[in-house]
């Protein structure tokens, strides 16, 4: 209210500047540049025109930006338009990368801090919305078997897409220190998402075999997998080197050991988060396996009470067969494996069946066999 319409539409004058550049580019190269060359003047006519037009746009942007600092919606709109303008300037118009563009307007301290604050606020609002959405813990690809191998819930996929969009926005910034500030924001958002996953896990811990609990486990695994892939990305490796050089104030105090790992590329800027996500994943898997083993132990009671001394000798049997008292236990094991295969992504399912096999081995050969030996020894 009370703000002139011109502050609502920075795209109008930014688009106009791009049109002037495009419309006059050929004229400057074909008509003006030969005149400068014959006069021995070492100036690129097209670039000089672009610099003059850009200075007009920057003057207007600087004025508008200060006026919009207290209106989040209009400020965000201006930032979006400046980022788009920069892409067009560097891409379509081939403005030299060595020359400053429009992004320097956003790097002024007050403006940049406002940008970070608004980016954090909007990101947290989006996380709130995606975690409370109706299909937050379902996969949009659940009906497409070939696509849904990771069984990623919508909330996790949308969250990682949000981080990717943030990366694309600050990737253009010419200052590594400013990029590191956004990286710190991304790390903060990932840790917040991990805490939210932990909260949902605790709410569902009474039913670790439920769909939602397994969806949280898939989300933690997917987030960890994507971050591990990003750690090998050239852009984040460059930020890693920048973090070693000047990132202590931005990423937090780096210990000597951590700084050494980052400098040698043995670690990554996401190592701390990956460790926390792995701890969450391990804790959830342990709860899941404990619940299954409790069910298996319950079903194994008839088998545990079998009197082996009264069973027919193996020499008297033509073929070996499973004891009928062990069938409920093995059927329970089979049913849970089928359930896990349907609910968990393949890497998690493999971890589960291997963990279950080890626990079942220990249960049969230590608990069942040990108790029977003790009981039958007393009978003898």
Rosetta blueprint (number, residue, H / E / L):
1 X L
2 X L
3 X L
4 X L
5 X H
6 X H
7 X H
8 X L
9 X L
10 X H
11 X H
12 X H
13 X H
14 X H
15 X H
16 X H
17 X H
18 X H
19 X H
20 X H
21 X H
22 X H
23 X H
24 X H
25 X H
26 X H
27 X H
28 X H
29 X H
30 X H
31 X H
32 X H
33 X H
34 X H
35 X H
36 X H
37 X H
38 X H
39 X L
40 X L
41 X L
42 X L
43 X L
44 X L
45 X H
46 X H
47 X H
48 X H
49 X H
50 X H
51 X H
52 X H
53 X H
54 X H
55 X H
56 X H
57 X H
58 X H
59 X H
60 X H
61 X H
62 X H
63 X H
64 X H
65 X H
66 X H
67 X H
68 X L
69 X L
70 X L
71 X L
72 X H
73 X H
74 X H
75 X H
76 X H
77 X H
78 X H
79 X H
80 X H
81 X H
82 X H
83 X H
84 X H
85 X H
86 X H
87 X H
88 X H
89 X H
90 X H
91 X L
92 X L
93 X L
94 X L
95 X L
96 X L
97 X L
98 X L
99 X L
100 X L
101 X L
102 X L
103 X H
104 X H
105 X H
106 X L
107 X L
108 X L
109 X H
110 X H
111 X H
112 X H
113 X H
114 X H
115 X H
116 X H
117 X H
118 X H
119 X H
120 X H
121 X H
122 X H
123 X H
124 X H
125 X H
126 X H
127 X H
128 X H
129 X H
130 X H
131 X H
132 X H
133 X L
134 X L
135 X L
136 X L
137 X L
138 X L
139 X L
140 X L
141 X L
142 X L
143 X L
144 X L
145 X L
146 X L
147 X L
148 X L
149 X L
150 X L
151 X L
152 X L
153 X L
154 X H
155 X H
156 X H
157 X H
158 X H
159 X H
160 X H
161 X H
162 X H
163 X H
164 X H
165 X H
166 X H
167 X H
168 X H
169 X H
170 X H
171 X L
172 X L
173 X L
174 X L
175 X L
176 X H
177 X H
178 X H
179 X H
180 X H
181 X H
182 X H
183 X H
184 X H
185 X H
186 X H
187 X H
188 X H
189 X H
190 X H
191 X H
192 X H
193 X H
194 X H
195 X H
196 X H
197 X H
198 X H
199 X H
200 X H
201 X H
202 X H
203 X H
204 X L
205 X H
206 X H
207 X H
208 X L
209 X L
210 X L
211 X H
212 X H
213 X H
214 X H
215 X H
216 X H
217 X H
218 X H
219 X H
220 X H
221 X H
222 X H
223 X H
224 X H
225 X H
226 X H
227 X H
228 X H
229 X H
230 X H
231 X H
232 X L
233 X L
234 X H
235 X H
236 X H
237 X H
238 X H
239 X H
240 X H
241 X H
242 X H
243 X H
244 X H
245 X H
246 X H
247 X L
248 X H
249 X H
250 X H
251 X H
252 X L
253 X L
254 X L
255 X L
256 X H
257 X H
258 X H
259 X H
260 X H
261 X H
262 X H
263 X H
264 X L
265 X L
266 X L
267 X L
268 X L
269 X L
270 X L
271 X H
272 X H
273 X H
274 X H
275 X H
276 X H
277 X H
278 X H
279 X H
280 X H
281 X H
282 X H
283 X H
284 X H
285 X H
286 X H
287 X H
288 X H
289 X H
290 X H
291 X H
292 X H
293 X H
294 X H
295 X H
296 X H
297 X H
298 X H
299 X H
300 X L
301 X H
302 X H
303 X H
304 X H
305 X L
306 X L
307 X L
308 X H
309 X H
310 X H
311 X L
312 X L
313 X L
314 X H
315 X H
316 X H
317 X L
318 X L
319 X L
320 X L
321 X L
322 X L
323 X L
324 X H
325 X H
326 X H
327 X H
328 X H
329 X H
330 X H
331 X H
332 X H
333 X H
334 X H
335 X H
336 X H
337 X H
338 X H
339 X H
340 X H
341 X H
342 X H
343 X H
344 X L
345 X L
346 X H
347 X H
348 X H
349 X H
350 X H
351 X H
352 X H
353 X H
354 X H
355 X H
356 X H
357 X H
358 X H
359 X H
360 X H
361 X H
362 X H
363 X H
364 X H
365 X H
366 X H
367 X H
368 X H
369 X H
370 X H
371 X H
372 X H
373 X H
374 X H
375 X H
376 X H
377 X H
378 X H
379 X H
380 X L
